[in-house]
Each structure stands twice: as structure tokens, then as C-alpha cells.
Amino acid sequence: MEKLNIPETYRKPTRQQPTIPIYEQDPWEDDPYRPNPECSACKGAGFLHPCYGEAVIYRKMVPCKAPGCLLDSIRGTGPERQTFDTFVTVPGTEQALKTAKALAYGKGGFAWLLIYGHTGCGKTHLANAIAHVTRERGFECKVVLAADLLAMLRDAIKDHQADAILARFKAMPFLIIDDYGVEYGTDWESSQFDQLITSRYATAKPTVLVTNKDISDLPDRVRSRFQDKDMSRAVHNAGADYRARR
């Protein structure tokens, strides 16, 4: 049969099939969280369509809640998993890790510790690791963000409870204050923090302060107390940003 000669302008375009990406490596490799590749629930995808009764909601996706899968991986980066055993030592973190352990296990001969360094270098991880060991040793230990501490005090003013809350933090057997130095905007906030530091210093109660600021940028009264060689240590965590390596 003779083949028809159809001009190109009249040819019907052929529909292209969508290209499905083929991963030559783990697609989760550069992510901080990952599912269990052998998970029987999500088959390693990490997400599932939620079910309400017998109805499957296909327009939604939720992280897989199966043991050891994606949701567990996300939770695994929280304070409860931030111990000395899970801390990844990289160049620049060695001295901070050594000093944090010395305080946590009561072997350093000091009660106050300042951990300073740029964002993402593991300072909060070390603070939570200190808290874990301190509690295991039987001591009451409180970890609080500096901004949250001051927010509690501000909110308590209207009920005339600010002094009572500040007194509780003054009396806390072991106190860790994280993320100090980025949220103070009033003289009242500065005075409240100074009262807390002065009281704990006078009574030699174990105190850890974590900050992104350089030690030279801290207020004189705070810096001088953490540079007291008899009671304090100030250590620079010079590790690279862990988040940038994920």
C-alpha cells in the first residue's frame, strides 16, 4: 500500500509519557531525617495517606509513624536524643565536649560553664547532654531558652508573680540557659537576668550559659563571672555548622 505523504503541519503530535526520575543513590541522603527502607507500613517511602475509619484520604500525606521510620527519625533529633553518646565530634568541638563532660560528671572542679560559638555547631546538643547526665546523677536540672525565661517573667507581672518565678530559677539546683543574648530589648529584662546571674553566682549553684555571641560581646558582669578561674570555664565551640553538612 502506498504511504500517504502528510505534511508536517498536519501531523498529530505524539503524546510524551512523563519521565519518572530514576535515583542512582539514596534520595534521602542529604536530608537530616530518613525513613526505614524496610518499613512494612510505607515500604520505605516515609509517608502514608491518612485513614479516617475505612476511608483513605488520598489528598493528604503524613509522616510514617511505624517504629523506626520517618517520625521516629524526626523525633530522634530532639533533646531526649541529644546525649554525649550521640554527639558527633568534628574538628573544633573537642574542647567543648571535654569541658561539658567534666561539668556533667562533676570532675572538673568548677560549677559554671559558658559555651559560645556560631549557630549550628552543637552547643545546644552539649547543653542537653549535660542535663541528661546531671539528672542521671540524681540532681534536679532545668533547661530553658533565655527568651522563654523572660517571657515567663513578663507574663507573670500582671499577676504579681514575677518575683516568685525568678526566685524559683535562682534556687534551681542546676540551671542551663540556652540561646542567650539575642532577645533582650529593655532595661527591665536586663535587670532580671542580672539578678538571676548574681544570685546563682553568690550561691555557687551550677549554671550553664549557651550563646551565639562572642565572649567579648557579652555584658561585662556576665562575662566576668564566667571568666572566674576558680568557679567557671568559658569554652569556644569552633565546630562547623552541622546543618550545612546534612
Backbone as a ProteinNet text record, in pm:
[ID]
protein_1_A
[PRIMARY]
MEKLNIPETYRKPTRQQPTIPIYEQDPWEDDPYRPNPECSACKGAGFLHPCYGEAVIYRKMVPCKAPGCLLDSIRGTGPERQTFDTFVTVPGTEQALKTAKALAYGKGGFAWLLIYGHTGCGKTHLANAIAHVTRERGFECKVVLAADLLAMLRDAIKDHQADAILARFKAMPFLIIDDYGVEYGTDWESSQFDQLITSRYATAKPTVLVTNKDISDLPDRVRSRFQDKDMSRAVHNAGADYRARR
[TERTIARY]
85.2	0	88.2	48.2	127.7	113.6	226.6	228.8	185.9	94	46.6	152.6	164.2	260	185	185.1	112.6	208.3	176.9	264.2	281.8	399.4	431.1	331.9	278.8	187.8	57.1	26.4	-99.3	-80.2	41.7	66.1	19.4	-44.6	-89.3	28.4	58.6	174.8	157.6	265.4	264	274.1	186.3	186.4	305.3	383.4	501.4	462.6	513.6	491.6	577.5	523.9	604.6	725.5	834	958.1	960.7	982.2	990.9	1137.8	1174.5	1316.7	1366.3	1482.8	1545.8	1661.7	1652.8	1756.9	1870.6	1988.7	2104.4	2164.5	2113.3	2158.4	2039.1	2061.3	1954.9	1897.4	1766.4	1709.9	1705.6	1721.2	1719.4	1860.3	1959	2098	2133.6	2084.7	2122	2022.3	1927.4	1826.1	1860.4	1825.7	1856.1	1769.6	1654.6	1564.5	1549.9	1519	1502.7	1411.3	1335.6	1251.2	1331.7	1268.1	1328.1	1302.7	1407.3	1384.8	1314.4	1314.4	1249.5	1116.3	1063.6	937	823.9	749.2	639.8	515.7	509.3	391.4	398.7	509.2	520.5	611.7	670.3	761.3	882.8	922.1	1040	1012.9	886.7	855.6	864.7	831.9	837.5	705.5	611.8	481.8	369.3	251.5	132.5	12.3	-89.7	-217.1	-291	-340.5	-409.5	-543.7	-586.2	-714.7	-805.7	-930.8	-1032.2	-1142	-1141.5	-1229.9	-1181.7	-1267.8	-1230	-1197.6	-1209.6	-1184.7	-1038.4	-977.4	-839.4	-842.1	-773.2	-770.8	-650.1	-671.3	-560.5	-502.3	-575.3	-523.3	-426.6	-404.8	-313.5	-203.6	-92.2	18.4	66.4	99.7	150.5	277.1	369.9	490.5	455	529.2	504.3	534.9	438.4	451.8	502	532.6	579.7	710.5	732	855.9	980.3	1070.6	1195.7	1187.5	1069.1	1055.4	1065.4	1004.4	1032.9	1002.9	885.4	850.8	947.8	989.6	1090.8	1222.3	1255.5	1378.1	1373.2	1255.2	1239.4	1251	1183	1189.9	1329.6	1406.5	1539.4	1637.2	1601.3	1690.4	1656.1	1555	1510.2	1600.6	1570.9	1654.3	1670.9	1568.3	1576.3	1683.2	1722.5	1825.6	1961.3	1967.2	2092.8	2176.1	2255.4	2341.4	2486.6	2576.4	2717.6	2747.1	2675	2697.6	2655.9	2553.8	2507	2573.1	2658.3	2726.1	2836.7	2832.9	2932.6	3047.8	3163.5	3279	3343.1	3353.8	3420.6	3527.3	3623.9	3727.6	3669.1	3716.6	3670.6	3575.5	3524.5	3429.3	3492.9	3617.2	3678.5	3685.2	3729.7	3744.9	3609.7	3511.9	3377.7	3318.2	3336.6	3285.2	3354.5	3484.9	3561.1	3519	3502	3465.3	3322.3	3230.9	3091.8	3082.8	3157.5	3157.5	3211.9	3317.5	3377.8	3276.8	3199	3098.4	2986.8	2939	2826.3	2857.3	2978.2	3015.6	3080.6	3087.1	3140.6	3289	3364.1	3506.4	3595.5	3535	3615.3	3657.8	3596.5	3631.4	3575.4	3471.8	3408.4	3257.8	3182.7	3036.7	2966.4	3038.3	2979.6	3047.7	2965.6	3020.9	2951.5	3032.7	2984.4	3027.4	2929.7	2959.9	2918.6	3014.7	2981.9	3035.7	2973.6	3012	2899	2925.7	2825.7	2710.7	2609	2488.4	2518	2457.7	2462.2	2583.7	2666.5	2790.1	2774.8	2654.2	2631.4	2626.8	2613.7	2613.1	2490.9	2373.9	2252.8	2257.4	2313.7	2329.4	2411.7	2521.3	2604.8	2529.5	2451.1	2372.7	2273.5	2203.4	2108	2179	2297.6	2375	2415.8	2454.3	2486.2	2364.4	2247.6	2123.9	2094.1	2113.7	2088.3	2174	2302.3	2394	2363.9	2337.6	2307.6	2186.4	2081.3	1961.5	1987.9	2069.2	2103.5	2180.3	2252	2327.4	2240	2112.1	2018.2	1994.4	2041.1	2022.9	1907.3	1832.3	1728.6	1794.4	1757.5	1820.2	1713.3	1720.1	1625.2	1697.7	1645.5	1697.4	1590.9	1627.7	1530.8	1596.3	1519.7	1565.2	1559.1	1658.5	1660.7	1535.7	1491.2	1371.6	1247.9	1238.3	1123.1	1123.9	1242.1	1254.1	1201.2	1244.3	1199.8	1052.1	1003.7	860.6	776.6	823	752.5	746.9	857.9	863.9	772.2	772.1	685.9	538.6	502.3	362	316.4	412.2	376.9	362.4	400.9	393.6	250.1	157.1	18.1	-42.3	9.9	-38.9	51.6	149.4	245	320.2	351.5	420.7	563.5	607.3	739.8	849.9	839.6	942	946	828.3	822.7	886.3	860.5	919.1	1069.6	1114.2	1258.1	1324.1	1256.9	1311.6	1329.5	1235.7	1247	1368.9	1394.4	1511.9	1641.9	1636.3	1753.6	1787.9	1684.2	1704.3	1723.5	1705.8	1718.1	1855.8	1862.2	1992.7	2089.9	2039.8	2126.3	2045.9	2097.7	2024.4	2107.1	2042.6	2105.7	2020.8	2081	2012.1	2066.6	1979.8	2021.7	1984.4	2062.2	2033.8	2028.2	2125.4	2131.3	2188	2133.3	2196.9	2133.5	2014.1	1955.4	1817.7	1769	1629.9	1607	1712.9	1692.1	1670.6	1563.1	1535.3	1503.4	1487.9	1452	1547.4	1553.8	1636.4	1581.5	1449.3	1389.3	1433.5	1432.9	1477	1622.6	1705.2	1846.5	1864.8	1786.1	1799.9	1754.5	1647.9	1600.8	1706.3	1766.4	1869.6	1991.2	2025.8	2140.6	2114.4	1990.6	1955.9	1975.1	1929.8	1940.5	2086.3	2166.8	2307.9	2381	2353.4	2420	2387.7	2260.2	2219.2	2284.7	2283.9	2341	2493.2	2555.1	2699.4	2734	2655.6	2682.3	2665	2574.3	2548.7	2618.6	2698.4	2777.4	2692.1	2571.5	2485.6	2528.6	2541.8	2584.7	2497	2562.4	2491.8	2566	2489.9	2546.2	2476.3	2555.3	2501.4	2548.7	2454.4	2485.8	2450.8	2542.7	2518.4	2584.5	2522.6	2581.6	2676.5	2675.1	2760.2	2904.7	2995.2	3133.9	3144.3	3238.3	3250.8	3277.3	3343.5	3373.8	3249.3	3141.7	3018.6	2920.5	2951.3	2862.1	2873.6	2769.5	2778	2891.2	2953.6	3071.5	3044.3	2929.7	2900.6	2882.1	2825.3	2809.9	2944.7	3019.9	3149.4	3245.7	3250.2	3346.1	3319.8	3193.5	3161.1	3201.5	3185.3	3222.5	3372.3	3444.6	3589.9	3658.6	3579.5	3634.3	3700.8	3833	3908.1	3878.2	3838.6	3813.5	3680.3	3579.9	3447.8	3395.1	3453.5	3393	3491.3	3430.4	3505.7	3427	3497.3	3437.2	3503.5	3423.9	3480.2	3415.8	3499.2	3452.1	3429.6	3306.9	3278.9	3301.7	3410.9	3450.7	3417.3	3328.2	3291.7	3213.9	3216.3	3139.9	2991.4	2909.5	2763.7	2720	2663.5	2616.9	2505.6	2420.5	2306.1	2351.7	2462.8	2512	2570.1	2603.4	2663.2	2558.4	2433.2	2329.5	2290
-120.1	0	124.3	216.3	339.1	422.6	469.2	551.5	693.1	743.2	879.5	980.2	1081.9	1188.7	1303.5	1301.6	1402.2	1513.8	1636.7	1748.6	1752.2	1795.9	1800.1	1886	1989.8	2080.2	2012.8	1899.7	1830	1705.3	1677	1558	1581.9	1482.9	1491.9	1463.3	1553.8	1531.9	1407.6	1336.8	1218.5	1259.8	1205.5	1241.4	1176.4	1258.2	1208.5	1157.1	1041	987.2	1062.1	1091.6	1162.3	1079.6	1149.4	1082.4	1062.2	941.7	910.7	912.6	999.4	1007.1	876	837	715.7	758.2	725.2	764.9	662.3	711.3	623.6	616.4	700.1	697.9	723.1	712.1	729.6	870.9	887.6	1022.5	1095.5	1024.5	1086.3	1118.2	1098.3	1105.9	1240.4	1349.4	1482.8	1541.4	1460.5	1508.4	1466.8	1551.8	1518.2	1405.5	1378.7	1273.5	1170.3	1046.9	945.1	834.3	772.6	660.2	531.3	428.6	295.7	231.8	202.2	145.9	10.8	-57	-187.4	-178.8	-57.4	-39.7	-111.3	-194.2	-268.3	-182.4	-68.1	18.7	106.8	179.7	273.6	224.2	104.3	45.8	133.6	210.2	294.2	432	464.7	596.3	706	672.9	771.6	841.1	832.2	898.5	801.4	827.8	747.8	839.1	789.6	859.6	829.5	930.6	905.8	836.2	760.8	690.6	742.5	764.4	800.2	694.2	602.3	487	397.8	371.7	291	377.1	508.1	598.8	642.1	632.8	677.9	817.1	911.7	1049.8	1065.7	1047.3	1045.5	1183.1	1287.3	1421.7	1468.8	1386.5	1422.9	1317.9	1362.6	1271.2	1302.6	1200.2	1220.1	1136.6	1180.6	1100.3	963.3	863.9	727.7	717.5	664.5	653.4	516.2	428.3	294.8	305.3	217.9	222.6	218.6	312.2	317.1	384.1	438.3	501.8	653.9	726.9	869.6	951.9	932	1013.7	990.9	867.2	838.2	908.3	914.8	981.5	1130.2	1192.1	1334.4	1358.8	1274.5	1288.6	1262.8	1184.9	1147.5	1261.9	1378.3	1493.4	1582.9	1545.7	1627	1614.8	1693.3	1694.5	1558.2	1472	1341	1252	1280.3	1200	1269.1	1390.9	1466	1435.4	1331.1	1285.7	1294.9	1266.9	1265	1152	1042.3	928.3	959.1	1044.3	1075.4	1201.1	1265.7	1385.4	1344.2	1400.2	1369.2	1468.5	1419	1505.4	1538.9	1666.8	1714.5	1814.9	1845.2	1941.3	2071.6	2114.5	2237.9	2216.3	2092.4	2065.2	1991.3	1947.6	1859.1	1920	2045.3	2106.9	2134.2	2174.7	2199.2	2070.1	1959.8	1830.3	1786.5	1800.2	1759.9	1839.5	1970.6	2056	2029.5	2007.8	1978.1	1848	1746.8	1619.9	1636.9	1717.4	1738.8	1799.3	1897	1957.4	1858.3	1789.6	1697.8	1588	1535.9	1425.3	1472.4	1605.5	1660.4	1636.7	1633.1	1602.2	1719.2	1836.4	1948	2045.6	2040.9	2135.3	2274.1	2284.9	2414.5	2392.1	2500.5	2490.4	2570.8	2660.7	2745.5	2718.8	2716.8	2690.6	2779.1	2845.9	2922.8	2850.1	2815.4	2755.1	2855.8	2903.3	3002.1	2957.5	3007.8	2970.9	3004.1	2990.2	3029.3	2928.2	2962.7	2881.2	2744.7	2639.9	2507.5	2423.8	2464.7	2390.3	2285.8	2269	2163.6	2209.6	2339.5	2390.9	2340.9	2347.3	2301.6	2152.1	2076.7	1931.9	1905.8	1978.1	1960.7	2000.6	2107.1	2150.4	2042.4	1983.9	1877.7	1752	1725.6	1610.4	1629.8	1752	1782.4	1756.7	1800.8	1781.7	1633.3	1551.4	1407.5	1345.5	1373.1	1315.2	1368.2	1497.1	1557.5	1490.9	1468.7	1403.4	1258.2	1189.9	1051.2	1041.2	1147.6	1150.7	1189.7	1218	1243.9	1389.4	1480.5	1622.6	1677.6	1769.6	1837.3	1937.1	1932	2018.5	2076.8	2206.5	2275.6	2333.5	2304.3	2363.6	2460.2	2584	2683.6	2777.4	2816	2919.4	3054.3	3137	3267.7	3347.9	3341.2	3415.8	3365	3232.4	3175.7	3215.9	3219.4	3260.2	3402.2	3492.2	3630.4	3645.2	3564.4	3569.7	3527.7	3426.7	3383.8	3496.3	3565.4	3674.6	3790.1	3822.5	3931.1	3896.8	3773.6	3732.2	3730.2	3707.8	3695.9	3830.9	3937.3	4070.1	4105.5	4076.6	4116.8	4045.3	3928.2	3854.2	3873.1	3961.1	3988.6	3860.9	3776.6	3650.9	3648.7	3760.2	3762.4	3733.8	3791.6	3769.8	3623.7	3561.2	3420.8	3330	3358.9	3278.3	3297.1	3420.9	3446.6	3376.2	3373	3305.4	3155.9	3094.4	2951.7	2923.7	3011	2992.2	3020.2	3111.4	3136.3	3013.9	2943	2830.5	2697.1	2692.1	2567.1	2505.5	2378	2316.2	2320.9	2301.5	2304.4	2370.6	2480.4	2557.5	2571.8	2542.7	2559.6	2658.1	2768.9	2872.7	2871.9	2841	2828.6	2953.8	2978.8	3085.6	3222.5	3250.8	3379.9	3486.7	3606.8	3721.4	3771.6	3718.6	3762.8	3826.1	3834.6	3874	3988.6	4044	4146.5	4282.3	4350.5	4479.7	4587.9	4553.9	4654.5	4646.7	4757.2	4760.5	4663.3	4648.9	4557.7	4414.3	4371.3	4235.6	4214.6	4312	4301	4293.2	4371	4371.5	4238.3	4177.8	4048.9	3941.5	3941.9	3842.5	3863.8	3988.9	4018.5	3973.3	3990.6	3941.4	3790.5	3721.4	3575.6	3530.8	3590	3553	3587.4	3704.3	3747.2	3653.3	3614.3	3524.9	3387.6	3331.2	3197.5	3199.6	3309.5	3322.1	3330.5	3406.9	3424.6	3295	3208.4	3081.5	2963.2	2991.3	2889	2772.6	2803.4	2699.2	2670	2543	2508	2573.1	2639.3	2715.5	2703.9	2678.4	2673	2779.2	2855.6	2956.9	2926.1	2919.9	2889.2	3010.9	3054.1	3175.7	3167.8	3235.7	3250.5	3370	3450.5	3569	3531.8	3615.5	3600.8	3646.2	3588.5	3620.6	3770.1	3833.6	3976.7	4063.2	4006.7	4083.2	4072.3	3989	3972	4090.3	4119.7	4226.5	4199.3	4304	4290	4202.5	4222.1	4148	3998.9	3966.1	3825.2	3766	3835.1	3784.8	3764.6	3858.7	3849.3	3728	3694.4	3579.5	3447.9	3439	3315.7	3307.6	3413.7	3411.1	3397.5	3370.7	3344.8	3206.6	3203.3	3078.2	2978.4	3027.7	2937.3	2863.1	2924.8	2864.2	2837.9	2898	2895.6	2852.8	2812.6	2786.4	2845.9	2902.8	2953.2	2881	2813.2	2732.6	2767.5	2779.9	2813.7	2685.5	2665	2553.2	2603.9	2561.7	2613.1	2516.8	2420.7	2324.8	2390.3	2323.5	2373.1	2349.5	2416.4	2405.8	2264.8	2190.9	2055	2057	2156.7	2160.9	2172.6	2243.7	2261.7	2133.4	2038.2	1912.6	1806.3	1830.9	1729.8	1720.6
0	0	0	-84.1	-94.1	31.8	85.3	206.5	174	251.8	231.7	271.4	194.2	222.7	291.6	423.7	501.3	541.3	510.7	550.5	702.7	747.5	889.6	967.7	904.5	976.1	1011.2	947.8	974.6	1060	1090.9	1172.5	1316.2	1374.3	1513.3	1605.2	1697.8	1785	1872.3	1888.6	1973.5	2119	2201.8	2344.4	2414.1	2479.7	2550.6	2688.5	2724.2	2856.5	2958.4	3073.9	3174.8	3214.5	3232.2	3271.1	3421.4	3464.9	3607	3646.8	3741.8	3778.3	3836.5	3793.8	3845.5	3933.8	4062.3	4156.8	4154	4129.7	4132.6	4272.6	4362.7	4500.4	4592.6	4721.7	4819.7	4810	4776.3	4766.7	4899.7	5012.8	5145	5194.6	5109.6	5154.9	5216.8	5159.3	5207.2	5305.4	5352.5	5445.9	5588.3	5687.2	5826.3	5880	5816.2	5861.9	5750.4	5786.6	5683.9	5733.7	5638.7	5677.2	5683.8	5735.2	5736.2	5599.7	5522	5387.8	5390.3	5505.1	5516	5590.3	5606.7	5678.2	5604.7	5676.4	5615	5594.1	5662.8	5651.1	5527.3	5510.8	5399	5288.1	5304.7	5205.4	5178.3	5281.2	5267.6	5212.4	5180.4	5124.1	5227.8	5353.1	5459.7	5486.5	5392.6	5407.9	5373.5	5431.2	5407.1	5389.1	5319.9	5316.4	5446.8	5516.8	5643.9	5621.9	5721.2	5715.8	5826.5	5793	5890.9	5882	5976.9	5967.1	5853.9	5759.5	5644.6	5522.7	5537.2	5424.6	5422	5305.9	5286.9	5224.5	5286.3	5237.6	5145.1	5016.7	4921.1	4894.4	4929	4903.1	5011	5114.8	5222.6	5238	5293.4	5324.9	5466	5540.8	5676.6	5694.3	5780.9	5805.3	5862.6	5822.6	5870	6018.8	6096.1	6240.7	6285.7	6192.3	6229.9	6307.8	6406.6	6486.1	6397.7	6423.1	6349.8	6214.7	6179.4	6048	6060	5964.5	5949.6	6074	6136.5	6252.6	6367.3	6387	6488.8	6455.8	6327.1	6284.3	6315.4	6293.8	6323.3	6473.9	6551.2	6696.6	6748.9	6675.9	6721.6	6730.3	6669.6	6678	6796.2	6875.5	6987.1	7107.7	7211.6	7332.3	7396.4	7390.1	7454.7	7391.4	7267.1	7199.7	7196.8	7247.2	7242.3	7366.1	7356	7464.9	7421.7	7514.8	7477.6	7379.8	7390.6	7301.1	7157.8	7141.4	7006.2	6949.4	7026.4	6977.2	6879.8	6759.6	6657.5	6670.9	6708.2	6728.3	6594.4	6565.5	6444.8	6488.5	6401	6438.2	6490.9	6605.7	6667.8	6783.8	6798.5	6906.6	7023.2	7008.3	7107.5	7247.3	7257.1	7388.2	7452.9	7372.2	7426.2	7481.2	7408.1	7453.4	7581.9	7587.7	7706.1	7829.4	7812.6	7925.5	7970.1	7874.6	7908.4	7987.9	7948	8020.6	8161.8	8174.7	8306.1	8403.6	8356.1	8442.5	8472.8	8370.1	8387.6	8487.6	8483.6	8572.2	8702.4	8721	8845.1	8865	8756	8765.3	8725.4	8703.2	8654.8	8761.6	8879.6	8983.8	8959.6	8875.3	8850.9	8843.9	8863	8868.8	8760.3	8695.6	8592.5	8459	8352.2	8219.2	8116.2	8035.7	7921.5	7794.8	7709.2	7579.4	7472.9	7394.9	7292.6	7156.6	7052.2	6916.6	6821.3	6691	6591.8	6586.2	6511.9	6502.1	6439.7	6497.4	6436.7	6467.2	6562.7	6588.8	6700.3	6753	6851.8	6995.6	7019.4	7156.4	7234.2	7171.7	7239.1	7265.4	7173.5	7193.7	7319.5	7336.3	7455.3	7582	7573.2	7689.6	7731.4	7634.2	7666	7716.4	7664.6	7713.2	7858.8	7894.6	8034.6	8122.3	8074.6	8151.8	8172.5	8070.3	8082.1	8192.6	8187.6	8285.7	8425.7	8436	8565.8	8630.9	8552.1	8605.6	8640.5	8558.9	8590.1	8721.7	8755.4	8880.4	8999.2	8972.1	9080.6	9113.4	9026.8	9052.7	8968.8	9026.5	8950.4	8856.1	8729	8629.1	8538	8513.7	8428.1	8307.4	8186.6	8063.6	8011.6	7986.7	7941.6	7841.1	7739.2	7647.5	7717.7	7695.1	7759.8	7725.7	7600	7559.7	7632.4	7651.2	7721.9	7869.1	7928.2	8067.8	8087.1	8001.8	8014.6	7980.2	7886.9	7854.2	7974.4	8046.6	8168.1	8270.3	8285.6	8382.1	8340.7	8210.5	8162.7	8182.4	8148.8	8161	8307	8398.5	8539.9	8608.6	8540.7	8602.6	8640.1	8548.5	8573	8693.2	8726.4	8843.5	8964.6	8950.4	9058.5	9100.5	9001	9028.9	8973.2	8915.6	8853.9	8955.4	9072.1	9174.7	9219.1	9228.1	9269.6	9165.1	9036.8	8929.5	8925.5	8939.9	8940.5	9058.4	9171.8	9289.9	9265.7	9191.6	9161	9074.3	8978.3	8893.2	8970.4	9062.7	9147.1	9231.3	9275.7	9366.4	9295	9163.5	9089.5	9112.1	9152.9	9181.7	9064.6	8941.6	8823.8	8712.3	8656	8555.6	8428.5	8315.1	8184.2	8105	8063.5	7987.2	7845.5	7750	7610.2	7531.2	7424.7	7328.6	7394.6	7477.8	7546.2	7453.4	7466.2	7403.8	7276.7	7239.9	7114.3	7132.6	7253.9	7271.2	7369.2	7424.2	7526.6	7464.3	7507.2	7448.6	7548.7	7677	7776.3	7895.1	7966	8087.3	8191.3	8196.8	8294	8268.6	8141.5	8108.3	8148.2	8118.4	8154.8	8306.1	8379.9	8525.6	8585.3	8527.5	8576.8	8555.7	8438.1	8409.9	8499.6	8521.4	8606.6	8750.5	8798.8	8932.5	8942	8839.1	8838	8840.4	8754	8745.7	8875.3	8929.6	9052.7	9168	9180.6	9288.5	9275.9	9155.3	9136.4	9153.6	9115.8	9133.9	9282.3	9357.1	9500.4	9577.4	9530.3	9599.6	9533.4	9429.1	9358.5	9307.4	9260.1	9204.5	9060.1	9021.9	8885.9	8780	8686.7	8584.1	8451.8	8345.6	8210.6	8126.7	8053.2	7963.9	7822.4	7727.9	7588.2	7504.1	7418.2	7340.9	7203.9	7106.1	6973.6	6966.6	7071.3	7073.8	7104.6	7060.5	7103	7247.3	7320.2	7462.2	7483	7388.6	7402.3	7387.8	7332.1	7312.5	7429.2	7526.7	7640.2	7736.5	7812.1	7913.3	8010.9	8058.6	8144.4	8266.3	8331.7	8454.8	8426.3	8311.2	8274.1	8238	8153.6	8107.8	8223.8	8317	8426.6	8515.1	8535	8619.7	8554.3	8422.3	8353.8	8326	8356.2	8344.2	8479.7	8583	8716	8714.2	8718.8	8704	8814.9	8932	9043.8	9030.8	8968.8	8965.9	8825.9	8724.4	8591.5	8483.3	8370.8	8249.2	8133	8037.3	7914.5	7798.9	7716.3	7609.9	7477.1	7375.4	7241.3	7162.5	7116.8	7027.2	6884.7	6824.6	6693.6	6580.4	6605.7	6502.8	6389.4	6273.1	6158.6	6180.7	6101.2	6113.2	6073.7	6171.3	6143.1	6037.7	6040.2	5949.1	5805.1	5782.3	5646.9	5588.8	5675.7	5626.8	5599.8	5637.5	5617.3	5470.9
[MASK]
++++++++++++++++++++++++++++++++++++++++++++++++++++++++++++++++++++++++++++++++++++++++++++++++++++++++++++++++++++++++++++++++++++++++++++++++++++++++++++++++++++++++++++++++++++++++++++++++++++++++++++++++++++++++++++++++++++++++++++++++++++++

